Each structure stands twice: as structure tokens, then as C-alpha cells.
Amino acid sequence: MRVAPKEVETFRDDFTYSNSPEAIKRFPFPFPEDEYRYSVNMEPHTPKGGEGSAYEHFLDIDEHYLSEMAERKLVLDEMPHRCLAMEHMELACWDMLERLMSSLAQDYSDYFKLTIEGDQWTWENKLLNIHDTFTFGDSSTLPQSPLEYIGCQVQGDFALLDQRDGDLFLDAGMITCPADWSLAFDAGMSFKEWHGPVPMAHNEGIFERALKYLTAMQVGSPIRRLNWTLTVNARMDTSPETYHEWGHERTSVTPENAGEKVYLRVEMQVMDRMPRSNALMFIIRTYLISLEDLATNPEWARRMHRTMKTLPAPLIEYKGLSRYHSMVVDYLAQFDPAN
């Protein structure tokens, strides 16, 4: 781990979350061009960017690890239904546990250790003071279900997609920091149903191509893509279940506070085929950066201004930016020499 975990910060109420200069530098900026175009934008999930990059390892553990684990516990204590698995997904959940534990132990050996002796596994997480021995495949030997147990130790949300009849179905997951969608609502939906609300992409056949690609994925060849939106305040949980807590915050943005209040929210989405169950694991790793911090990188600020300025109206509406989009554009304009 190149950026050691900080003490616990908050993603609600007093919003003490902040990015260090190192975290800003490694932020996965999502805009490769000056004009935004909706695309599948998938690539192999292999290391790039060198040591310390957000793309260095299969899982990215950073300075916000303890804060995000504390936030996850708060969400699950309030709403346990944000973690669910249909009965036929048990093997996929064990697949996920093995994949994540193995990756953490390999890439962050100072903090995580996995010892396997036959079907007896011992797992140690020094960051959270966890040390457990269990029987692989026997949920009764774990303090929680395998999905919840490992999901509460890794940054990001997780969905497990069952593949059948040439489609993918959202049949298990732990979703505690979503960008305005609900696992309880989407559970059991097919890939196309799950993405139904997304504008523009359907007419271009993007989801049909994406589904064809994903259903053909092989074990050992994970892929990734970046997705993005904007959010007000450093709030991780922007789910429909908590809309009453954050919806009004969209009206709090002013020209004077836009740089501080508005955050670029980026999801590094990783898809990985599971070997035993043939399910697809879908990791949604969320990063937040204020426009103020983003603007410390002049190239990012200039490009984001041009991207926001040309953003199609249907996407502005879909992403919930209507109330403050113009203020974002005006704030970023000061960093664009061509404006």
C-alpha cells in the first residue's frame, strides 16, 4: 500500500473526508477527451500507471480504507437488506471470498494474510484486527455470510451476476455506496433491465455489445471501465433509500461554494469471471474528489470544463445535475484559457 490508511473520516453529517495531495495525484480521472461520449470503454484490468497508481493491483486499497469500512458498517447496521444473496448464489459468494482474500494477501501482505491447509483457511486483516479460521464452503464457520464477511473488508461495492439463458442477472451483492440506485429494487433483474434507465446508450446498441462481451469473458481475464457522475458533499451513500437525507443537498450549491461542495464521483468498475460458479463478479470502486482539489491539476480542470460544457441534456438530467450543472461549468471556466 503506497498511501497508508488515515484515521476514520466521515461521509455524512460533518463530512470530514478529505484527499491528501498523494490521493489527488492518483485519482482515476475519467475523461480521455474534451467532449464526453457515452461508450463501453472497457479495457483489460491489468496494471498501469506505475507504482502507487490506482490501477497497480486488482483491488485498490488506499488512505480512505478505514473510513469506508466504518461507513459500510453504519449503512448495514441501519439497512441490512443492502447485502443479499439468493440461495443459488452461495458458491459464487465463496468464489468472491477466495478471489478477494487471495488478491489482498498477495498485493498488501503487510496488512492481510491468508493461510490455506486443505479446506481449513485462516484469514488475518491487521487493519481491522480480524483473525479467523474457517472451513471453506461452510458458512456456519464464519461470523457472517461469506459475501458480507469479505465485503465488509474491501473498499467498493460488489454485485454477483448469475449467467443463464445468454443473459446476466443481479442475484447477489453488497451495495452500500451506490450512485442513486438500489440493490433491493434491482435484485433479480437482467443486465438490460438493470441498465434500463440509462439514456442514449440503448439507441446506439452499446448495451447489446457490452452484454455479448461480458457473457464471453473467461476466467483469469478481468476487465475494467470508468464511470462517473457528480455529487454534492463527500457523501458515499446516495441510494434511493436515503434520498430524504441527501436529495435536498443539490439545492445548496451556489456559485461561491461550487468548488468546495461539488465532487466528481468516479467508479472503477471491474468485471471478473468466477471459476467455480461461472458467475461474474462486478466490483464498483468509488472515488470522490472536490472540484477544488481537482483544479489543482490544470489539465484536469481544463478538460472537465470542456466536458461539462458540452454534456448532452439527457445525461445532465439522468445524472441529477440539472440544479447545479451551470454553476459547475462557470466554476471550471476560470481554469480554461480557451474560455
Order of alpha helices (4+ residues) and beta strands (2+ residues): alpha-beta-alpha-beta-alpha-beta-beta-beta-alpha-beta-beta-alpha-alpha-alpha-beta-alpha-alpha-beta-beta-alpha-alpha-alpha-alpha
